[in-house]
Amino acid sequence: MKRRRFLAAAAATLAAPAMVRAQGAEARQVRISIQPGMSMMPLVVAQARGTIEARLRQANLPGAVAWNQISGGPAMNAALLSDSIDFASGGSPGMFILWERAKGTRNEVRGLASMASIPQMMFTRNPNVKTVADFTSRDRIAVPSVGVGLQVMLVQMAAAKHWGPQAWNRLDPITIQMPHAEATVALAAPIATEITAHMSGPPQQWAQMKDPKLTRVFESTEIVGGPATQNIMWAKTSFRNANPRTTRAVLDGVDDAMVFCRNNLREAVEIFLRATNSNQDPAELARNLRDPNVTFDTTPSRSMFFAEFMARVGQLRATPADWKEVWMPELHDRQGS
């Protein structure tokens, strides 16, 4: 079978078949996909610094890593299920749904690494809104996706915390789908638009913090109870079982990138900004990322909070019995949750 070559950082849709390898050998190339967003900074650093390639070479494995970018959970899962990529990344809700649907099949998936945990904030330009209880039918809350997604789930969690579990979807009728960048512009416009609030995320939320027209409604740590795994990296268990040393090397390489982010935050931010062609101020971003609620660690933290909520509202049939049921064995000796 002819092997398709992938260009680093290509954003094209992938359709290559699985890599051919000799019986008993591990994959000669690792294909990793990154979703856009600052929470993925550790993967961007891993790519730029070659930390995964270095770990593969240390394990006497081929050091080839093909990187690409895919936007959106459904597209990411489609690429993983078609064996076009080996490791996916994105919001934890999408992985939990695929984990339950594919459990016990050849397409079963599990999480391999938590990404950077960065609090998400909601802002409003409506002077009458101080808490979620103050929203009315005249308000419109912008979220990147309606139905299922990290931001809309945080809005639902806030509603459930204020009005009770049965009212988790009380704010759904006033949520509207809009990309972060567009929602940021709409909320900051000199003349009011239909958007009166935005369930934001980094780095847009830090610009919104400085806008005198806007008020912060809540932060995700207030809902979840502290820093929490919101974005993750996952893979098929079949790939992990066929490639145990490769999987360990990938995790170790991401761990190395996390350590670099913790110890060299300003440089890590500069790497991220260069890779994403952004002209934002690296000093300001680094200052915001020094928030004590921001963590750079591959070990999952409070990940089951999201799974439990999804089970309560019917997005999952049942809550996983334990966090280890959803995460790869390589993490089971850690203090995860």
C-alpha positions in Angstrom: 0.0 0.0 0.0 1.3 3.4 -0.9 1.8 5.6 2.2 0.4 9.2 2.0 2.8 11.9 3.3 1.4 14.6 5.4 2.9 18.2 5.5 3.5 19.6 8.9 0.8 22.0 10.1 -1.4 21.2 7.1 -5.0 22.2 7.6 -6.4 20.1 4.8 -8.9 17.3 5.4 -7.1 14.0 5.8 -8.0 10.8 4.0 -4.9 8.6 4.1 -5.2 4.9 5.0 -3.5 3.6 8.1 0.3 3.2 8.0 1.6 -0.2 6.9 4.1 -1.8 9.2 5.8 -5.1 9.6 4.1 -7.6 11.9 5.1 -6.9 15.5 6.6 -3.5 14.7 5.2 -0.2 15.8 4.0 2.6 13.6 6.7 4.3 11.5 4.9 7.6 11.7 2.7 9.3 14.3 -0.1 11.6 13.0 -1.2 14.2 15.5 -4.0 16.8 15.0 -4.3 20.1 16.8 -7.4 22.1 17.3 -7.1 25.9 17.3 -7.0 27.6 20.7 -4.6 28.6 23.5 -5.3 25.5 25.5 -3.5 23.6 22.8 -0.3 25.6 23.4 1.6 22.6 24.9 1.1 20.7 21.6 2.2 23.7 19.6 5.3 23.9 21.8 5.9 20.1 21.4 5.7 20.5 17.6 8.1 23.5 17.6 10.7 22.0 20.0 10.5 18.4 18.7 9.9 16.9 22.1 7.8 14.0 20.9 10.3 13.2 18.1 13.1 13.2 20.8 11.2 10.8 23.0 10.5 8.5 20.0 14.2 8.4 19.2 15.1 7.7 22.9 12.8 4.7 22.6 14.6 3.5 19.4 11.5 4.2 17.4 11.1 6.1 14.1 11.1 9.8 15.0 8.6 10.9 12.3 5.7 13.0 13.4 3.1 14.4 11.0 1.2 17.4 12.4 -2.0 18.9 11.0 -4.8 21.2 12.2 -8.5 20.3 12.2 -11.3 22.5 13.6 -14.3 21.2 15.4 -14.9 18.0 17.4 -17.0 16.2 14.8 -14.4 16.6 12.1 -11.7 15.6 14.5 -13.5 12.4 15.5 -14.3 11.6 11.9 -10.6 11.8 11.1 -9.7 9.5 14.0 -12.4 7.0 13.2 -11.3 6.8 9.6 -7.7 6.2 10.7 -6.5 9.4 9.0 -4.9 10.5 12.3 -3.6 8.7 15.4 -4.1 11.3 18.1 -6.9 13.8 18.3 -7.3 16.9 20.4 -10.2 19.1 21.5 -12.9 19.6 24.1 -13.6 16.8 26.6 -17.4 16.6 25.9 -16.7 15.4 22.3 -14.3 12.7 23.5 -16.8 11.5 26.2 -19.5 11.1 23.7 -17.3 9.1 21.3 -15.9 7.1 24.2 -19.4 5.9 25.2 -20.6 5.2 21.6 -17.5 3.3 20.6 -16.9 1.5 23.9 -16.1 -2.2 23.4 -15.6 -1.8 19.6 -12.5 -1.6 17.4 -13.1 2.2 17.5 -13.0 2.6 21.3 -11.1 5.7 22.4 -9.6 7.0 25.7 -7.9 10.2 26.8 -4.1 10.3 26.8 -3.3 13.8 28.1 -5.0 16.8 29.5 -4.1 20.1 27.7 -3.6 23.4 29.4 -6.4 24.2 31.8 -7.4 27.8 31.4 -10.5 29.3 33.1 -13.3 30.3 30.7 -15.2 33.6 31.4 -18.6 35.0 30.5 -19.0 38.7 29.8 -22.0 40.9 29.2 -22.7 44.4 28.1 -26.1 44.5 29.6 -25.8 46.7 32.7 -28.8 44.9 34.3 -27.0 41.5 34.3 -24.9 40.7 37.3 -25.5 36.9 37.5 -27.1 34.3 35.2 -30.3 34.9 37.1 -30.6 38.4 35.5 -30.8 37.2 31.9 -34.2 37.6 30.1 -35.6 36.5 26.8 -34.3 39.8 25.3 -30.7 38.7 25.9 -28.5 36.7 23.5 -25.5 34.7 24.7 -22.9 33.9 22.0 -21.3 30.5 22.2 -19.0 28.8 19.5 -21.5 25.9 19.1 -25.0 25.2 20.4 -26.2 21.8 21.7 -22.9 20.1 22.6 -19.6 22.0 23.3 -17.5 23.2 26.1 -18.8 26.8 26.2 -22.5 25.9 26.0 -22.0 23.2 28.6 -20.5 25.8 31.0 -23.6 28.0 30.4 -25.8 25.0 31.2 -23.8 24.1 34.3 -24.2 27.7 35.5 -27.9 27.5 35.0 -28.1 24.2 36.9 -26.0 25.6 39.8 -28.4 28.6 40.2 -31.8 27.1 39.4 -31.2 23.5 40.2 -30.3 20.4 38.1 -33.7 20.3 36.3 -33.2 23.8 34.9 -29.9 23.0 33.3 -31.2 24.1 29.8 -33.0 27.2 31.0 -30.7 29.5 29.1 -30.5 27.4 25.9 -33.3 29.5 24.1 -31.1 32.6 24.3 -27.8 31.1 23.2 -26.7 31.8 19.7 -23.9 30.2 17.7 -21.1 32.5 16.8 -17.3 32.1 16.6 -15.3 33.6 19.4 -13.7 36.3 17.2 -17.0 37.5 15.8 -18.7 37.4 19.2 -15.8 39.5 20.7 -16.3 42.2 18.0 -20.1 42.2 18.4 -19.9 42.5 22.2 -17.4 45.4 22.0 -19.2 47.3 19.1 -19.9 51.0 19.9 -23.5 50.4 18.9 -25.2 47.5 20.6 -26.0 44.4 18.6 -28.3 41.5 19.4 -25.4 39.9 21.3 -25.6 41.0 24.9 -23.2 38.3 26.4 -20.4 36.0 25.3 -19.3 32.7 26.9 -15.7 33.5 26.0 -12.3 31.9 26.1 -8.6 32.8 25.9 -7.2 35.0 24.6 -10.4 37.0 23.7 -11.6 37.0 27.3 -8.5 38.9 28.5 -9.2 41.8 26.1 -12.8 41.8 27.3 -11.6 42.1 30.9 -10.2 45.6 30.0 -13.4 46.8 28.2 -15.2 49.2 30.6 -18.6 48.5 28.8 -18.4 44.8 29.9 -19.0 43.0 33.1 -17.8 39.5 34.0 -20.8 37.3 34.9 -18.9 34.2 36.0 -15.7 32.1 35.5 -15.6 28.4 34.9 -13.6 27.7 38.1 -16.6 29.0 40.1 -18.8 26.4 38.5 -16.4 23.4 38.5 -14.8 24.2 41.8 -11.2 24.9 40.6 -8.9 24.2 37.6 -10.4 21.4 35.5 -9.5 19.4 32.4 -11.5 21.0 29.6 -9.4 20.2 26.5 -7.6 16.9 26.0 -5.7 14.6 23.6 -7.2 11.2 22.9 -6.6 8.1 20.7 -8.1 4.7 19.8 -7.2 2.0 22.4 -6.5 -0.3 19.4 -3.7 2.1 18.3 -2.3 2.2 21.9 -2.4 -1.6 22.2 -0.6 -2.1 18.9 1.9 0.8 19.7 2.5 0.8 23.4 6.0 2.3 23.3 5.0 4.9 20.7 2.0 5.9 22.9 4.3 6.2 25.9 6.8 8.3 23.9 4.0 10.7 22.8 2.8 11.2 26.3 6.4 11.7 27.6 6.9 14.3 24.8 3.8 16.2 25.7 4.9 16.0 29.4 8.2 17.6 28.3 6.3 20.4 26.5 4.2 21.0 29.7 7.3 21.3 31.8 8.7 23.8 29.3 5.5 25.9 29.4 5.6 26.0 33.2 9.3 26.9 33.4 9.6 29.1 30.3 6.1 30.6 30.0 7.1 33.8 28.1 9.1 31.8 25.5 6.3 29.2 25.2 3.8 32.1 24.5 6.2 33.5 21.8 6.3 30.1 20.2 2.5 29.9 20.2 2.1 33.4 18.7 4.6 32.7 15.9 3.0 29.4 15.1 -0.5 31.0 14.9 0.7 34.2 13.1 -0.7 36.3 16.0 0.5 39.9 16.8 -0.7 39.8 20.4 1.5 41.1 23.1 3.4 38.1 24.5 4.2 39.8 27.8 0.5 40.4 28.4 -0.5 36.8 27.5 2.2 35.4 29.7 1.0 37.6 32.6 -2.6 36.3 32.2 -1.4 32.7 32.0 0.3 33.1 35.4 -3.2 33.1 37.0 -3.0 30.4 39.7 -6.1 28.7 38.2 -4.1 28.1 34.9 -2.4 24.7 34.9 0.0 23.0 32.5 -0.3 19.3 33.3 -1.1 16.2 31.3 -2.8 14.5 34.3 -6.6 14.9 34.2 -8.2 17.1 36.9 -11.9 17.2 37.6 -12.6 15.6 34.2 -15.4 13.5 35.6 -17.3 16.7 36.6 -18.1 17.1 32.9 -18.9 13.4 32.4 -21.2 13.4 35.4 -23.1 16.5 34.2 -23.5 15.0 30.7 -25.0 11.9 32.3 -27.4 13.9 34.4 -28.7 15.8 31.4 -28.9 12.7 29.1 -25.9 13.4 26.8 -24.3 10.2 28.2 -26.3 7.1 29.1 -24.3 6.7 32.3 -21.4 8.2 34.3 -18.1 6.4 33.9 -17.4 4.3 37.0 -14.0 5.8 37.5 -11.8 8.4 35.7 -9.4 5.5 34.8 -12.2 4.0 32.7 -12.0 6.9 30.3 -8.2 7.5 30.3 -5.3 5.4 29.0 -3.4 3.1 31.4 -0.3 5.2 31.0 -2.0 7.7 33.4 -3.4 5.3 35.9 -0.5 5.6 38.4 -1.1 9.4 38.7 -3.5 11.3 41.0 -6.0 12.0 38.3 -9.7 12.7 38.6 
